Amino acid sequence: MVASGELAPDFSLQSDTGETVSLADYRGRKVVLYFYPKADTPGCTQQACALRDVYPDIEAENAVVIGISPDEPKGLVKFREKYGLPFVLLSDPDHKVAEAYGAWGEKKMYGKSYEGIIRSHFGVDEEGCLADVEHKVKPLTTADLALKLVKL
């Protein structure tokens, strides 16, 4: 499990545009990093659209948003286009990055346990350190957390 103040685990993942994106690519900028279970599901759509709606304020602070899910890039393209998402979406199909951030673990639904993405939000500062770590966030909370981070 990661904690505020630690160096954020670096990663390289395939984006919805087919490019390989690394966290290190954004050194010098604040990064709002969020993990969501599945593109185009109700909670994940709420979360992404809330971030989309505040994205101009995030960009104005020289910050970026990165969304990560286990979805394949092809599904991420459809999700981004359908909702006009202005930020990068990354595919983590083997959930290695989610595990490194503590955003993968046991979940329960209808009395059954299974492994999956734990909806999480992380703020990474300009030096690549974790400035904010939030697990089990509500879909609409991420936008407020993002704005709070970039205004610091």
URMOKA-V354065 format. One record per pair of residues at least 6 apart in sequence whose ideal C-beta (glycine too) atoms are under 6 Angstrom apart, sorted by sequence separation. I is the first residue (numbers start at 1). GAP is how many residues later the second one is. D is the distance in whole Angstrom. If there is no record, write none. Layout:
BEGIN
i=I gap=GAP d=D
i=I gap=GAP d=D
END
This chain:
BEGIN
i=15 gap=6 d=5
i=38 gap=6 d=6
i=92 gap=6 d=6
i=98 gap=6 d=4
i=125 gap=6 d=4
i=106 gap=7 d=6
i=107 gap=7 d=6
i=12 gap=8 d=5
i=36 gap=8 d=4
i=123 gap=8 d=4
i=80 gap=9 d=6
i=95 gap=9 d=5
i=107 gap=9 d=5
i=123 gap=9 d=3
i=12 gap=10 d=4
i=36 gap=11 d=6
i=122 gap=11 d=6
i=11 gap=12 d=6
i=10 gap=13 d=5
i=76 gap=13 d=4
i=105 gap=13 d=5
i=121 gap=13 d=4
i=10 gap=14 d=5
i=51 gap=14 d=5
i=103 gap=15 d=5
i=120 gap=15 d=5
i=121 gap=16 d=5
i=103 gap=17 d=4
i=118 gap=17 d=6
i=132 gap=17 d=5
i=73 gap=18 d=5
i=119 gap=18 d=5
i=72 gap=19 d=6
i=98 gap=19 d=6
i=121 gap=21 d=5
i=65 gap=22 d=4
i=66 gap=22 d=5
i=67 gap=22 d=5
i=68 gap=22 d=5
i=70 gap=22 d=6
i=70 gap=23 d=5
i=68 gap=24 d=5
i=121 gap=24 d=5
i=70 gap=25 d=6
i=123 gap=26 d=4
i=39 gap=30 d=6
i=55 gap=31 d=5
i=39 gap=32 d=5
i=29 gap=33 d=6
i=30 gap=33 d=4
i=31 gap=33 d=6
i=32 gap=33 d=5
i=33 gap=33 d=5
i=34 gap=33 d=6
i=35 gap=33 d=5
i=36 gap=33 d=5
i=52 gap=33 d=5
i=29 gap=34 d=6
i=49 gap=34 d=6
i=29 gap=35 d=6
i=39 gap=36 d=5
i=39 gap=37 d=6
i=48 gap=37 d=6
i=26 gap=38 d=6
i=40 gap=39 d=5
i=39 gap=40 d=4
i=16 gap=57 d=5
i=14 gap=59 d=5
i=16 gap=60 d=4
i=16 gap=61 d=5
i=35 gap=63 d=5
i=16 gap=64 d=5
i=35 gap=68 d=4
i=21 gap=69 d=6
i=15 gap=73 d=5
i=16 gap=73 d=4
i=15 gap=75 d=5
i=13 gap=77 d=4
i=14 gap=77 d=5
i=13 gap=79 d=6
i=37 gap=79 d=6
i=37 gap=80 d=4
i=35 gap=82 d=5
i=36 gap=83 d=6
i=35 gap=85 d=5
i=11 gap=86 d=4
i=34 gap=87 d=5
i=63 gap=87 d=4
i=58 gap=88 d=6
i=33 gap=89 d=4
i=54 gap=89 d=5
i=61 gap=89 d=4
i=50 gap=90 d=5
i=9 gap=91 d=4
i=33 gap=91 d=6
i=47 gap=92 d=4
i=51 gap=92 d=5
i=58 gap=92 d=5
i=31 gap=93 d=4
i=46 gap=93 d=4
i=50 gap=93 d=4
i=54 gap=93 d=6
i=46 gap=94 d=6
i=47 gap=95 d=5
i=43 gap=96 d=4
i=28 gap=98 d=5
i=2 gap=99 d=6
i=2 gap=100 d=6
i=1 gap=101 d=4
i=27 gap=101 d=6
i=34 gap=108 d=5
i=32 gap=114 d=4
i=8 gap=116 d=5
i=8 gap=120 d=6
i=30 gap=120 d=5
i=7 gap=121 d=6
i=7 gap=122 d=6
i=8 gap=122 d=5
i=6 gap=124 d=5
i=4 gap=126 d=5
i=2 gap=128 d=6
i=4 gap=129 d=5
i=2 gap=131 d=6
END
